[in-house]
Amino acid sequence: MDTPSSSPPGNSPTRQAKSRKTRGPTQMRGLARRFKTGKRIPLNVDPILGRVSGPNKVSFSSYLGTLARDKISILVPSWDKVPASTKNMIWQDILEYFDIANTPIIRNKILSSVAVKFRQHKSYLTREWIYGKYKGKCPCEKYNIDLQEWEKFKESRSDPSWEPIRKKAQTIQKLNDAPHVLSRGGYDRLVDNIMASELKRQKEGATQAGAGEDVAINPLHPPPRHKLWKMARTKQSGRMTSELASQIGEKIDLLEKQAAQGSFVPQGRHDILNAALGGQSTLVVFEELGLVLLLGSTLDPVHMIPPLSD
């Protein structure tokens, strides 16, 4: 998708703009048409957490991924090395196209999401195009990467100094043994679907009982975090996504019974989910790191598990 013309010219490891073509697959044509109307696209953003919700959330996430790929060279070693001017440019691009509050908290949270997507993009290139199923092939056309940049990137990943970093990443990845089956909408979409289904069920029940179609339904509450965690890891077949997920699911069931009996009393952050994870909440699944987002983690808000309501 075309990004604004505010990109700085000149040669730098951040981006040689003239060497970049518009990416075909990620143009998001529907979104691009809305851009052309001159009206900014509305977003629902939590002013404290910086979490995005609402119908435009997935499109916004895709746009952040496009900015991360198109505005920052893959030769930049880390987000900390991205120049402040580039980060400011990315933020201004976001403000130009999306109706979002320009506050320090929201800016930092949204840019943290861009940082995650930047790391994910480089990890994907390394995993699939250097060592994986596309080894020996060139992603330059698909991702509009300058050929010289790609060659230098491959060299950096072949350097002996990179091997310890790669091994560490592989070790962390092995801990991701409880994958979810959520769509790109993440937990927010799961909650929306559950709430819509429950509202429909209650209205149909009230109608069958003789109430009118405009019957008022009491406010609904979303499922607790531990139920969402299980739902996110339950396949259509009813089976969990992994043996570890199944074991944690069994712990959740047991703790639910204990909570009903009064032998387990959730307190603060020590709720059923955290107890079932057994202290693994910072290790088992990357998304579970979202549990400490309030303490400063920088995970993609799209897939963050709903936080505790202290």
N, C-alpha and C positions, 0 to 999 in steps of 0.2 A: 504494500500500500504506500501511496505517496506520503512522504512526511514533509513538514513545512520547510520553506526555503531558508529558514533561519540558521541552518547548519553552517559552521564556520569554514571558510575555504582554506586552502593551503595544505601542505604536507605535514602530517602528524600521525603518531601511532593511534590516535583516537579515531580518525576517519579521513580518508581521501574521498570526499564526496563525489567528485567527478568520475571516479572509477566504479561507482555503484549504480546499478540499474534498479528500477522498481521491481520488487518481488512479486511475481505473479500469484502464487498460491496464497499469499497472505494479504492480498489487497483488500479482502473483506468488502466486496463491491457494495453490498447494502449499506455498510457503514460509510464508505466513501461517498455514496450518493447523499447521505445525510450531511456529510461535511460540506458538500457543495451548496447546500441551502443557506449556509452562513449562520445557522443556528447551532449553538453548542448543545451537545448531547447531555441530558441530565443524568446525574449519578446520585445514588444514596450512599453517603459516606459517614460512618460513625466518627464524630468529631474528636473522640478520645483515642479509640483504637485504630482509626484509619481504615477500618474494614469496609469494603465495598459490597453493596447488596442491590437488589432490584433487577429489572429486565435487561439492563445494559451491562451487567457485570461481566459476563463472559466475553462480550465484544471488547470491553475495556481491557480485560486481561490479555486478549490477543494483541491489542494495540500496544500494550506495554512490552510484550515479547518482540513485536516488530521494532520498536524503538531500541530495545536492548541489542538486537542483531544489527540494525542498520546504522546506529549512531556511534557504536563503540567497536573499535577494531578488536579482533580476536587475539591480537598481539599484546593487548593491555593485560598485564599479569593478574590484576585483581581489581575489584571495585574501588578499593582505597586509592588506586593509582589513576583512576579516571579523573581528569581535570575538573575542577569546580565549574569552569565555564561550560563544559559538556553537560554536567549534571543540571546546571541552570537552564541550558538550552532544551534538554529533555523535559524539564518541568514546564517551561514556557510552551513547548509543543502540546503538552497535555492540557494546559489551561486554555490554549487556543481552540481546542476541539471538544473539550468536555467541560460541563458546568460543574465545577468543583471548587470548594472553598480554598482560598490561597492562605493557609495557615501553616506555621512551622511544623506542627504535629502531623498534619495530613501530608504535607510535602515529604517529611522524613519517612513516613510509613509507606507512601506510594513509591518513592525512590528506592526504598528497601526492597520492594517487590520487583522493581526493575533490576536491582542487583542480583536477586535470586535468579531471574530469567537469564541474565547475562552469564552467570555461572552454569546454569543448566544447559545453555546453548553450547558453551565450550566443552562441557562434560560430554554432551551428546556427540559432538564432532570427534572428540577423542575416543570415546567408547565404540562408536559405530563406524566412523570413517577412517580411523587410523588403526584400531585393533579389532574391529568387529566385522559384521557381514558386508560392509562396503569398503573394506580394506583394499587399497590399490586403485580405488575410484576417486573422482574429484567432485566435491560438493560445490564448487565455485559457481556453476550456473544455477543450481537449485537454490543456493543461499546468497547469491551475488557477492561472493567473496573474491577479492582480488587474488589472482593466481600467485603473485609473489608473497602476499600475506599468508596464503595457505601453505606454501612451501616452507616458510619460516616457522609457521605454527607446527608443522609436522616435525621439523628439526628440533624444536623445543621439547616436543613430547618424546623424542627419541634420545634426548640427552640423558646420561646416567643420573643426573641430579633430579630428574623428574620421577624416576622409578619409586623412591620412597613415598612421594606424594600419591602416586597412582596406587601403591599397595595400601596406603592408609584409606584411600577412598573406597577401595574394594572391600576392605575390612568393615567399614561403616555400612556399605551396601548389603553385606551379608546379614546385618542386623535387621534389615528391612524384610522380615519374614512374616509379616501380617499385612499384606497389601490390601487396599480397599478396591471396591468396584464402582466407585462414584464416577459420575460424569464430570465434565469440566465445570459444572455448576457447583461441585463440591457439596459440603454439608448444608449450605444455604438452600440449594435446590432440593436436597433430600427433605429438609424440614418443610419447605413450601409444598412439596408433593404430599407429604404426610398430612399436613394441616388441611389442604384442599380436599383430600380424600375423606378425612374425618368430618369436615364440615358438610360435605355432600351426604355422608352416611347419616349424620344427625338430622339433617333437613328431610331426607327421605323417610326416616323413622318418624319424625314429627308429623309429616304429611299423611303417612299411613295411619297415624293415630287420630287423624281428623283435623289437624291444624292447617291453616292456610299456607300458601306458598311463601308469604312474606313473614313467616314465623321468625321470631328473634331467637338466635342461638347464643347461649352463654359464651363468653370469651374462651377461646381454646388456648391451651398451653402446649408448647413444643415438648416432644419426648425428652427425658433426661439424657445426659451425655453418654451414659453407658449403653443405653438402648440404641442411640444413634451409632455408636461405635460398632455394635454388633450388626445392625442393619447394613452399615457401609461395607461389611466384610462377609455378607451372606449372599451366595450366588442364587440364581433363579432356581437351581435344583434344591436349594435349602441347605446345601453344604457350605461350610466356611471356606475362606480362600486359602488357608494353610493349616497345618497341624498346630502351629503356635496360636493362630487366631482362634482355633477351636478350643484349645486349652484355656485361653483367656476368657472366651465366651462361657465356658463351664464355670470359671471362677465368678464371673458376673452373675450367673444364675444362682450360685450358692450364696453370694453376698446379698442378692435381692431377698432371698428367703430369710437370711439372718437379719436383714434390716426390718423385714415385716414382723419378725419374732422379737425384735428389740435387742438381739445379741450383738448386732453391729449397728453403730450409730455414726453416720457420716458427719464429719465436722470440718467446716471450712474447705480447704483444698483436698482434704483426705476424704473424697467421695468414693462411690462404688467403683468408678472407672480407675481412679488412681490406685485404689487398693487392689483391684484385679490385675493391674499392670505390675504390681509388686515392685515398685521402684524402677521400672523399666521405661517410664514415660519419657525419658530423655534419650532412650536408646533404641527401642523396638522399631518404631516407624517414624520416618522423617516428619510426617505430618503431625505426629504427636508432640514434636518439639513446639508446635503451636500452643501447647498448654502453658508454656512459659513466655508467650508473646508479651504479656503484660510486664515482664521483667526485662524486655529489650530484645527478644529474638526477632529475626527478620525473615520469617517464612512468607510464602505467597499467601495473601489473605484469602484467596479463592478457596483453598483447601484446608483452611484452619478449622480445627474442631471447635465447636462452640465453647466459649470460655465458661468457667465457673461463675455463678452469680452469687458472690459473697454477700 
